[in-house]
Amino acid sequence: MQGLLLKDFYILKQYMKFGWVFLIISFIEPQMLVSILIIFMFVFSISSFSYDEQANWSKFVNTLAITKKQIVASKYIFMLMSSCITTLAAFIFLIIYNQIRPISDLKNLLLVLSGGIGIFLIMISIFLPFLFKFGSQKSRFILILVAWVPIGIAGFLGSVKPLILDPIQIQMFCLAVALIDIIALYISYLCSVNIYQNKEF
C-alpha cells in the first residue's frame, strides 16, 4: 500500500510546477482560489490513472502480492491526501494574503472554500468508479460534466453577498457536508472495488 501511494505522489510532483501559476492568479484575484483549487484537485486525482494506463501499470501491479481492494483503496487514499494538502495550502495562503492585503469577506471566502471542497469530494466520488470502469481517456466527457458542477457552484457562492451565519449554523453546515462526503466516498469505494474485481488484465 505504501509503495502504491509513493508511486502516485512521485507522479504528483510533476504537476507542482504549475502551482506557481495558480498562486499568481490567486494572488491577483483570491476569490478565484476555490475554482482553481477544485481544478487542481481533479488534476491530481486523475493524473495517476492516466500515467497508469500509459505504462500498463494495471497488468503489472496485479501480478504482485497486492489485493485489488488495496489497489482501489490506494487511489482513494491518494485522492484524500492530495485534497487535504492542497486545501491546507489554500487556507494558509488566504490567511497570509489577508495579512498583506486584508480581505473584506474572509470568513465568507473560507466558508465557500470549505463548501467547495465538500462538493468536490461528492463529485469525485461519482467520477472515480467511471475511471475504474472506462479509464481516463474514455471518461473525459464525464469528467468535464462532473468537474464543472462544483466549480460552477463555488463560483456562484463566491459571487453572492457575504453569508451571515452564526457559529452553530456554520458547525451544522460543516457536519452535514462531512457526513454526506463520508457516505458518498464509502458508496463510491464499494462500487469501484466491485468494478475492479470484475476486470481482467
C-alpha positions as CSV (number, residue, x, y, z in Angstrom):
1,M,0.0,0.0,0.0
2,Q,2.8,2.4,0.9
3,G,4.5,1.7,-2.4
4,L,1.4,2.4,-4.3
5,L,0.9,5.8,-2.6
6,L,4.6,6.7,-3.1
7,K,4.3,6.0,-6.8
8,D,1.3,8.3,-7.1
9,F,3.0,11.1,-5.1
10,Y,6.0,10.9,-7.4
11,I,3.7,11.5,-10.3
12,L,2.1,14.4,-8.4
13,K,5.5,16.1,-8.1
14,Q,5.4,16.7,-11.9
15,Y,2.4,18.9,-11.5
16,M,3.6,21.0,-8.7
17,K,5.5,23.4,-11.0
18,F,2.1,24.6,-12.2
19,G,1.2,25.6,-8.7
20,W,3.1,28.8,-9.1
21,V,0.9,29.8,-12.0
22,F,-2.2,29.2,-9.9
23,L,-0.7,31.0,-6.9
24,I,-0.1,34.1,-9.0
25,I,-3.7,34.1,-10.3
26,S,-5.0,33.6,-6.8
27,F,-2.9,36.5,-5.5
28,I,-4.4,38.8,-8.2
29,E,-7.9,37.6,-7.5
30,P,-8.3,35.5,-4.3
31,Q,-12.0,34.8,-5.0
32,M,-10.9,32.6,-7.8
33,L,-8.9,30.4,-5.4
34,V,-11.8,27.9,-4.8
35,S,-12.4,27.2,-8.5
36,I,-8.6,26.9,-9.1
37,L,-8.2,24.6,-6.2
38,I,-11.0,22.3,-7.4
39,I,-9.4,22.1,-10.8
40,F,-6.1,21.3,-9.2
41,M,-7.6,18.5,-7.1
42,F,-9.3,17.0,-10.2
43,V,-6.0,17.0,-12.0
44,F,-4.3,15.3,-9.0
45,S,-7.0,12.7,-8.7
46,I,-6.9,11.6,-12.4
47,S,-3.2,12.1,-13.2
48,S,-2.3,8.7,-11.6
49,F,-4.9,6.9,-13.7
50,S,-3.5,8.5,-16.9
51,Y,0.1,7.5,-16.1
52,D,-1.0,4.0,-15.1
53,E,-2.7,3.5,-18.4
54,Q,0.3,4.7,-20.4
55,A,2.6,2.4,-18.5
56,N,0.2,-0.6,-18.5
57,W,0.6,-0.4,-14.7
58,S,-2.6,-2.4,-14.0
59,K,-1.2,-5.6,-15.7
60,F,2.0,-5.3,-13.7
61,V,0.5,-4.4,-10.3
62,N,-2.0,-7.3,-10.4
63,T,1.0,-9.8,-10.6
64,L,2.2,-8.6,-7.2
65,A,1.1,-9.8,-3.8
66,I,-1.5,-7.0,-3.5
67,T,-5.2,-7.4,-3.5
68,K,-7.5,-5.5,-5.8
69,K,-9.1,-3.9,-2.8
70,Q,-5.8,-2.5,-1.8
71,I,-5.2,-1.1,-5.2
72,V,-8.6,0.7,-5.2
73,A,-8.1,1.9,-1.7
74,S,-4.7,3.4,-2.6
75,K,-6.4,5.6,-5.2
76,Y,-9.0,6.9,-2.7
77,I,-6.4,7.5,0.0
78,F,-4.2,9.3,-2.5
79,M,-7.1,11.5,-3.6
80,L,-8.0,12.3,0.0
81,M,-4.4,13.0,1.0
82,S,-3.7,15.3,-2.0
83,S,-7.0,17.1,-1.4
84,C,-6.0,17.7,2.3
85,I,-2.6,19.0,1.3
86,T,-4.0,21.4,-1.4
87,T,-6.8,22.5,0.9
88,L,-4.4,23.2,3.8
89,A,-2.2,25.2,1.4
90,A,-5.2,27.2,0.3
91,F,-6.2,28.1,3.9
92,I,-2.6,29.1,4.7
93,F,-2.4,31.2,1.5
94,L,-5.7,33.0,2.4
95,I,-4.5,33.7,6.0
96,I,-1.1,35.1,4.8
97,Y,-2.8,37.0,1.9
98,N,-5.2,38.6,4.4
99,Q,-2.3,39.8,6.5
100,I,-0.8,41.5,3.4
101,R,-4.0,42.7,1.7
102,P,-7.0,42.4,4.1
103,I,-9.9,40.6,2.5
104,S,-13.2,42.2,3.5
105,D,-15.2,38.9,3.3
106,L,-12.5,36.5,4.5
107,K,-14.9,34.4,6.7
108,N,-17.3,34.0,3.8
109,L,-14.5,33.0,1.4
110,L,-13.3,30.4,3.9
111,L,-16.8,29.1,4.2
112,V,-17.2,28.9,0.4
113,L,-13.8,27.1,0.3
114,S,-15.0,24.5,2.8
115,G,-18.2,24.1,0.9
116,G,-16.4,23.8,-2.4
117,I,-14.1,21.1,-1.1
118,G,-17.1,19.2,0.2
119,I,-18.9,19.4,-3.2
120,F,-15.6,18.3,-4.9
121,L,-15.5,15.2,-2.7
122,I,-19.1,14.3,-3.7
123,M,-18.3,14.9,-7.4
124,I,-15.1,12.9,-7.3
125,S,-17.0,10.1,-5.5
126,I,-19.2,9.9,-8.6
127,F,-16.4,10.1,-11.0
128,L,-13.9,7.6,-9.6
129,P,-16.0,4.5,-10.4
130,F,-16.2,5.6,-14.0
131,L,-12.4,5.9,-14.1
132,F,-12.0,2.3,-12.8
133,K,-14.6,1.2,-15.3
134,F,-13.6,3.0,-18.5
135,G,-10.2,4.6,-17.8
136,S,-9.1,8.2,-18.0
137,Q,-9.4,8.5,-21.8
138,K,-12.9,7.3,-22.2
139,S,-14.1,9.2,-19.1
140,R,-13.0,12.6,-20.3
141,F,-16.5,13.7,-21.2
142,I,-17.9,12.6,-17.9
143,L,-15.0,14.4,-16.2
144,I,-16.0,17.7,-17.9
145,L,-19.6,17.4,-16.7
146,V,-18.6,16.4,-13.1
147,A,-15.8,18.9,-12.8
148,W,-17.8,21.9,-13.7
149,V,-20.6,21.3,-11.2
150,P,-18.5,22.1,-8.1
151,I,-16.7,24.9,-10.0
152,G,-19.9,26.5,-11.0
153,I,-21.5,26.2,-7.5
154,A,-18.3,27.6,-5.9
155,G,-18.2,30.4,-8.4
156,F,-21.9,31.3,-7.7
157,L,-21.4,31.2,-3.9
158,G,-18.4,33.4,-4.2
159,S,-20.3,36.0,-6.2
160,V,-23.2,36.4,-3.8
161,K,-23.3,38.7,-0.9
162,P,-21.4,37.5,2.2
163,L,-23.4,35.0,4.2
164,I,-24.5,35.9,7.7
165,L,-24.3,32.7,9.7
166,D,-23.8,32.2,13.4
167,P,-21.2,29.7,14.7
168,I,-23.9,27.0,15.3
169,Q,-25.2,27.2,11.7
170,I,-21.6,27.0,10.4
171,Q,-20.9,23.9,12.5
172,M,-24.1,22.3,11.3
173,F,-23.2,23.1,7.7
174,C,-19.7,21.6,8.1
175,L,-21.1,18.5,9.8
176,A,-23.7,17.9,7.1
177,V,-21.2,18.3,4.3
178,A,-18.7,16.0,6.1
179,L,-21.4,13.3,6.6
180,I,-22.6,13.4,3.0
181,D,-18.9,13.2,1.9
182,I,-18.3,10.1,4.1
183,I,-21.4,8.3,2.8
184,A,-20.6,9.3,-0.9
185,L,-17.0,8.1,-0.6
186,Y,-17.9,4.9,1.0
187,I,-20.5,4.0,-1.6
188,S,-18.1,5.1,-4.3
189,Y,-15.4,2.9,-2.9
190,L,-17.6,-0.2,-2.8
191,C,-18.7,0.4,-6.4
192,S,-15.1,0.8,-7.5
193,V,-14.0,-2.3,-5.7
194,N,-16.8,-4.3,-7.4
195,I,-15.9,-2.9,-10.8
196,Y,-12.1,-3.5,-10.4
197,Q,-12.6,-7.0,-9.1
198,N,-14.5,-8.0,-12.2
199,K,-11.9,-6.6,-14.6
200,E,-9.5,-8.8,-16.3
201,F,-5.9,-7.8,-17.1
